């Protein structure tokens, strides 16, 4: 049985196997070391993806690649630092929708303009959301949950890892899709959320699939549905929301961004290089071992995809009326 730790170890082993292969470098080395800034602590999904890519990218660009964890304010500190970077700095940031879509909408002064101050360089991974209950819950599936809520709508209390997070807004999407108003219960991270779900304090929870999947595998919780267009290969017996009769699909992403000051040719070159390493089968498997979906996309295709994601999430965030303090 694979848990998150063993999956991450597998990812490192796979990354090491591709690192042993000779680099394919059809262009001059980058003009100096590259820094990848991550706005979250080491060990999280964003940090794991950044380090997997960095390990392969250094050979591709012919220069050192350093991952720097610049934590604070839910990733906004890292974004503010990237915004201030000059044209001569070789620096990228790995960010997600919480930083690039949600924060600019819910904070009066986030400290950056997500569309003006940064250039999309390359999408690298996508992740799904999942709805879960405790393993001993009487609710066995989404149909059962809907019946419970028809009998007593007050039971639609949904835990999320943080108020203002993507799982929070996905819970609102779910409520709209099933014509029920959820009570959102925000926690300070996934650990206390899962602990109270397992203990029966919380009737249901929504979090990212990579967070919930190890607990489901261990038999501590039961995932009722996932948010993808198709079933997750790690959960062939768990339906998507659409398969469960709820017209709902959404996902999140991790992507590299450059400061607006970076020359266009350099940002585009880095986008091509990152897309190339994400095409390597062993690296793709390493990303999958972290329960994420690898994506290979250059700067132009990444910009198109990120625009589509923004159009999906922005109306939900705005309609919620949610605001946050600095």
Backbone torsions as a table, in degrees:
resi	resn	phi	psi	omega
1	UNK	NA	129.0	-176.1
2	UNK	-95.2	124.0	172.3
3	UNK	-102.3	-179.2	-175.2
4	UNK	-62.8	-39.5	-178.5
5	UNK	-64.3	-45.1	-179.0
6	UNK	-69.3	-33.2	176.9
7	UNK	-64.2	-41.0	178.7
8	UNK	-66.3	-39.8	177.6
9	UNK	-62.8	-40.7	176.6
10	UNK	-60.5	-40.8	179.0
11	UNK	-60.6	-42.9	178.7
12	UNK	-63.5	-40.4	179.4
13	UNK	-64.0	-40.8	179.7
14	UNK	-67.0	-40.8	178.3
15	UNK	-62.8	-38.6	178.5
16	UNK	-63.5	-34.2	-178.9
17	UNK	-68.0	-37.4	178.3
18	UNK	-75.9	-27.7	179.6
19	UNK	-64.5	-22.7	-179.7
20	UNK	-75.9	-13.5	-178.6
21	UNK	-82.7	149.9	177.9
22	UNK	-66.0	143.1	-178.7
23	UNK	-71.5	146.9	174.7
24	UNK	-104.8	104.4	-173.7
25	UNK	-128.9	103.3	-175.9
26	UNK	-101.1	20.1	-177.7
27	UNK	-149.0	165.9	-179.0
28	UNK	-63.8	155.5	176.5
29	UNK	-60.5	153.6	174.8
30	UNK	-63.1	150.4	-175.2
31	UNK	-81.5	60.4	177.8
32	UNK	122.6	170.6	-178.3
33	UNK	-64.1	151.7	178.4
34	UNK	-110.5	133.2	174.8
35	UNK	-106.3	130.1	174.1
36	UNK	-108.5	117.0	-178.8
37	UNK	-95.1	132.5	176.1
38	UNK	-121.4	129.1	-175.0
39	UNK	-84.5	13.7	-176.3
40	UNK	-132.2	163.0	-177.7
41	UNK	-66.5	162.0	175.6
42	UNK	-60.2	146.0	175.6
43	UNK	101.4	-20.1	178.1
44	UNK	-77.1	174.3	-175.3
45	UNK	-63.9	-39.0	179.1
46	UNK	-64.0	-44.1	179.8
47	UNK	-64.6	-41.1	-178.6
48	UNK	-62.7	-45.7	-179.9
49	UNK	-64.5	-42.9	179.9
50	UNK	-57.8	-42.4	-177.1
51	UNK	-73.7	-34.7	175.7
52	UNK	-63.4	-44.9	179.2
53	UNK	-67.4	-43.5	-178.1
54	UNK	-58.1	-38.5	-177.3
55	UNK	-61.5	-36.0	179.4
56	UNK	-88.9	-31.9	-174.3
57	UNK	-66.4	-31.9	-176.6
58	UNK	-61.3	-33.6	177.8
59	UNK	-76.3	-36.1	-178.7
60	UNK	-64.8	-41.9	-175.6
61	UNK	-94.7	-7.0	177.7
62	UNK	68.2	31.5	-178.9
63	UNK	-151.9	156.6	177.8
64	UNK	-62.2	147.8	175.2
65	UNK	-127.4	122.7	-176.6
66	UNK	-114.8	130.7	174.8
67	UNK	-96.5	124.9	-178.3
68	UNK	-118.6	121.1	176.9
69	UNK	-88.3	109.0	-179.8
70	UNK	-112.8	85.7	-169.5
71	UNK	-86.8	163.8	175.4
72	UNK	128.4	143.2	174.5
73	UNK	56.2	37.9	175.4
74	UNK	62.1	30.3	179.3
75	UNK	97.8	-8.7	-176.9
76	UNK	-72.6	-28.5	178.4
77	UNK	-62.6	-43.8	178.8
78	UNK	-63.0	-42.3	-179.6
79	UNK	-65.1	-40.0	178.3
80	UNK	-63.2	-38.5	178.0
81	UNK	-67.1	-40.7	179.1
82	UNK	-65.4	-40.1	178.6
83	UNK	-55.7	-35.1	-176.9
84	UNK	-84.9	-4.6	-176.7
85	UNK	-67.1	143.5	-180.0
86	UNK	-86.7	170.8	-176.0
87	UNK	-63.8	-27.7	-176.9
88	UNK	-84.3	-8.3	-176.5
89	UNK	-84.3	131.8	175.4
90	UNK	-92.0	87.0	-175.8
91	UNK	-141.4	136.7	174.3
92	UNK	-126.7	160.8	174.5
93	UNK	-125.7	135.0	171.4
94	UNK	-92.6	118.4	-174.6
95	UNK	-133.3	167.9	-179.4
96	UNK	-131.1	-179.9	-176.8
97	UNK	-62.9	-25.3	178.9
98	UNK	-58.3	-37.3	-179.2
99	UNK	-85.9	-41.9	-170.9
100	UNK	-92.2	-18.4	-179.0
101	UNK	-120.3	-51.9	-172.8
102	UNK	-73.6	-52.8	-174.5
103	UNK	-55.2	-44.3	179.4
104	UNK	-63.1	-19.9	-179.3
105	UNK	-91.6	-30.3	-172.6
106	UNK	-104.0	-14.6	176.4
107	UNK	-104.2	135.8	-179.8
108	UNK	-65.0	-39.8	-179.5
109	UNK	-135.6	82.7	-179.3
110	UNK	-69.6	-17.6	179.8
111	UNK	95.4	6.8	177.9
112	UNK	-165.8	160.3	172.9
113	UNK	-107.8	111.4	-171.3
114	UNK	-60.2	-31.9	-177.9
115	UNK	-90.8	-28.7	-177.2
116	UNK	-88.8	-35.1	-168.5
117	UNK	-91.0	-7.7	-175.5
118	UNK	-135.4	156.3	175.4
119	UNK	-115.5	124.9	172.3
120	UNK	-62.3	133.5	-179.5
121	UNK	-109.6	-49.9	-179.5
122	UNK	-166.9	126.6	165.3
123	UNK	-66.1	145.0	178.2
124	UNK	-127.9	-26.2	-179.9
125	UNK	-158.0	156.0	172.3
126	UNK	-123.1	156.7	176.4
127	UNK	-142.3	151.6	-178.4
128	UNK	-100.0	169.7	172.4
129	UNK	-111.8	161.0	-179.7
130	UNK	-145.3	149.3	175.0
131	UNK	-103.8	129.4	-175.3
132	UNK	-135.7	155.1	173.1
133	UNK	-129.3	171.6	176.7
134	UNK	-65.7	155.1	-177.7
135	UNK	-61.2	-31.6	-178.4
136	UNK	-96.5	12.5	178.5
137	UNK	-65.2	146.1	176.1
138	UNK	-74.0	-16.2	177.4
139	UNK	-78.3	116.8	-175.9
140	UNK	-99.4	-22.0	-176.4
141	UNK	-157.9	178.4	-177.4
142	UNK	-65.3	-38.2	178.2
143	UNK	-60.6	-40.8	177.9
144	UNK	-64.1	-39.8	177.7
145	UNK	-63.7	-43.6	-179.2
146	UNK	-62.8	-35.9	177.4
147	UNK	-66.4	-43.4	177.2
148	UNK	-58.3	-42.8	-177.2
149	UNK	-72.5	-30.5	175.3
150	UNK	-65.6	-36.3	179.2
151	UNK	-73.9	-35.5	-178.7
152	UNK	-153.1	91.0	-178.2
153	UNK	-59.3	-19.4	-178.9
154	UNK	-66.7	-14.6	-179.3
155	UNK	-81.9	-0.4	-179.7
156	UNK	-84.1	66.7	177.5
157	UNK	-103.6	116.7	-171.5
158	UNK	-116.8	119.5	176.1
159	UNK	-82.9	141.1	177.3
160	UNK	-134.5	156.5	-175.3
161	UNK	-68.0	-18.8	177.4
162	UNK	-167.8	142.9	171.8
163	UNK	-67.7	140.2	-177.2
164	UNK	83.8	3.1	178.1
165	UNK	-86.3	167.3	176.5
166	UNK	-60.5	-41.4	175.1
167	UNK	-57.3	-34.1	175.4
168	UNK	-58.6	-50.7	-176.5
169	UNK	-74.1	-28.0	174.1
170	UNK	-67.1	-36.2	176.1
171	UNK	-61.4	-37.5	176.4
172	UNK	-66.8	-38.9	174.9
173	UNK	-58.9	-43.9	-179.7
174	UNK	-63.3	-44.7	178.7
175	UNK	-58.3	-43.1	178.6
176	UNK	-63.9	-38.8	-176.9
177	UNK	-68.2	-29.9	-178.1
178	UNK	-108.9	10.2	176.7
179	UNK	59.3	42.1	175.4
180	UNK	-131.8	146.3	179.7
181	UNK	-97.0	110.9	-178.5
182	UNK	-78.1	147.2	166.3
183	UNK	-92.8	114.7	-177.1
184	UNK	-86.2	125.1	177.8
185	UNK	-111.7	106.4	-177.1
186	UNK	-88.4	137.7	178.5
187	UNK	-115.0	170.3	175.3
188	UNK	-95.7	66.0	178.2
189	UNK	109.9	169.4	-176.7
190	UNK	-74.3	-30.8	-175.9
191	UNK	-60.4	-52.1	178.1
192	UNK	-67.7	-31.6	176.8
193	UNK	-60.0	-50.5	-177.5
194	UNK	-67.3	-37.2	179.3
195	UNK	-60.1	-44.1	-179.1
196	UNK	-75.8	-26.9	173.9
197	UNK	-67.0	-47.4	178.9
198	UNK	-60.7	-39.4	-177.1
199	UNK	-78.5	-3.4	178.1
200	UNK	83.1	5.3	177.1
201	UNK	-69.8	-32.5	-175.4
202	UNK	-115.1	129.8	-177.1
203	UNK	-73.8	-33.8	178.1
204	UNK	-154.8	159.4	-177.3
205	UNK	-143.7	153.2	172.7
206	UNK	-126.6	129.3	176.7
207	UNK	-150.6	-179.0	176.9
208	UNK	-70.3	148.8	-176.5
209	UNK	-62.9	-38.2	-178.6
210	UNK	-63.5	-25.4	177.4
211	UNK	-79.1	-41.7	-174.5
212	UNK	-82.8	-28.0	-172.1
213	UNK	-58.3	-44.9	179.7
214	UNK	-60.2	-36.3	179.3
215	UNK	-70.8	-33.9	175.0
216	UNK	-65.9	-44.2	178.9
217	UNK	-62.2	-33.8	-179.4
218	UNK	-79.5	-2.8	178.7
219	UNK	77.9	18.0	-177.8
220	UNK	-92.4	-25.5	176.4
221	UNK	-137.3	170.2	177.1
222	UNK	-126.3	119.9	175.7
223	UNK	-82.5	126.1	-177.2
224	UNK	-89.9	-34.3	-177.9
225	UNK	-163.5	156.3	177.3
226	UNK	-121.1	162.3	-167.7
227	UNK	-94.6	5.4	-176.0
228	UNK	-77.2	172.7	174.6
229	UNK	-74.5	-27.5	178.6
230	UNK	-132.2	165.8	179.5
231	UNK	-63.9	146.3	177.7
232	UNK	-74.1	134.8	-178.5
233	UNK	-61.1	-24.5	177.3
234	UNK	-80.2	-11.7	-177.9
235	UNK	-133.9	63.1	-175.1
236	UNK	-63.9	-19.9	-179.0
237	UNK	-95.3	-0.5	-179.2
238	UNK	-104.9	125.3	-176.4
239	UNK	-75.9	160.4	165.7
240	UNK	-74.7	167.4	177.1
241	UNK	-60.6	-40.1	-179.4
242	UNK	-64.9	-39.4	175.9
243	UNK	-64.8	-27.2	179.5
244	UNK	-87.5	6.5	175.5
245	UNK	92.5	12.3	178.6
246	UNK	-116.4	121.4	-176.1
247	UNK	-78.1	82.9	-173.7
248	UNK	-153.2	129.7	174.2
249	UNK	-153.1	135.0	179.3
250	UNK	-165.1	155.8	173.8
251	UNK	-147.7	169.3	175.3
252	UNK	-111.0	179.3	-175.6
253	UNK	-152.1	161.7	166.6
254	UNK	-120.2	135.3	-178.0
255	UNK	-146.3	152.1	175.6
256	UNK	-89.4	138.7	176.6
257	UNK	-127.8	147.0	174.4
258	UNK	-109.7	157.1	173.5
259	UNK	-66.2	150.9	-179.6
260	UNK	-58.0	-26.9	-178.0
261	UNK	-72.8	-17.8	-178.5
262	UNK	-64.5	132.9	177.9
263	UNK	-54.9	141.5	-174.9
264	UNK	-59.1	-39.4	-176.9
265	UNK	-66.5	-34.0	178.3
266	UNK	-71.2	-43.3	179.0
267	UNK	-61.8	-41.0	179.7
268	UNK	-67.6	-39.0	178.7
269	UNK	-62.7	-44.2	178.6
270	UNK	-64.8	-35.1	176.3
271	UNK	-62.4	-42.2	178.1
272	UNK	-65.9	-40.6	-178.9
273	UNK	-65.7	-43.1	179.6
274	UNK	-66.6	-41.9	177.5
275	UNK	-60.6	-37.2	-179.1
276	UNK	-65.9	-43.0	-179.6
277	UNK	-71.0	-28.1	176.7
278	UNK	-74.7	-10.9	173.9
279	UNK	-82.6	-13.3	-178.6
280	UNK	-69.8	124.2	-175.7
281	UNK	-55.0	-40.9	-177.8
282	UNK	-67.8	-37.3	178.0
283	UNK	-69.5	-38.7	176.7
284	UNK	-60.0	-40.3	178.6
285	UNK	-68.4	-33.7	177.4
286	UNK	-64.7	-39.4	177.2
287	UNK	-67.1	-41.3	178.0
288	UNK	-63.0	-32.7	179.2
289	UNK	-64.6	-20.6	174.9
290	UNK	-91.2	13.8	178.8
291	UNK	64.4	31.9	176.3
292	UNK	-120.1	160.6	178.9
293	UNK	-101.0	118.6	-179.7
294	UNK	-70.7	146.5	179.8
295	UNK	-132.9	135.0	174.8
296	UNK	-116.5	111.5	-177.2
297	UNK	-152.5	131.7	177.9
298	UNK	-76.6	-175.6	-173.5
299	UNK	-61.3	-43.4	-176.9
300	UNK	-65.4	-46.8	-179.7
301	UNK	-69.3	-32.4	177.2
302	UNK	-65.6	-42.5	179.7
303	UNK	-61.1	-40.9	178.5
304	UNK	-64.1	-45.0	-178.8
305	UNK	-66.0	-41.4	-178.7
306	UNK	-66.9	-33.2	176.2
307	UNK	-64.9	-39.9	178.4
308	UNK	-66.1	-42.1	177.1
309	UNK	-60.9	-43.3	-178.6
310	UNK	-61.1	-40.1	-179.9
311	UNK	-66.6	-27.3	177.7
312	UNK	-77.0	-43.6	-172.1
313	UNK	-86.2	-34.7	-174.9
314	UNK	-57.0	-46.0	-179.3
315	UNK	-61.0	-35.0	-179.9
316	UNK	-67.7	-44.1	-179.5
317	UNK	-64.7	-44.9	-179.3
318	UNK	-64.1	-43.8	-177.3
319	UNK	-65.3	-26.7	-178.5
320	UNK	-69.1	-24.8	-176.8
321	UNK	72.6	9.2	-176.6
322	UNK	-70.4	133.2	173.3
323	UNK	-130.1	157.2	-178.2
324	UNK	-129.4	153.7	176.3
325	UNK	-91.7	157.0	-176.6
326	UNK	-67.0	NA	NA
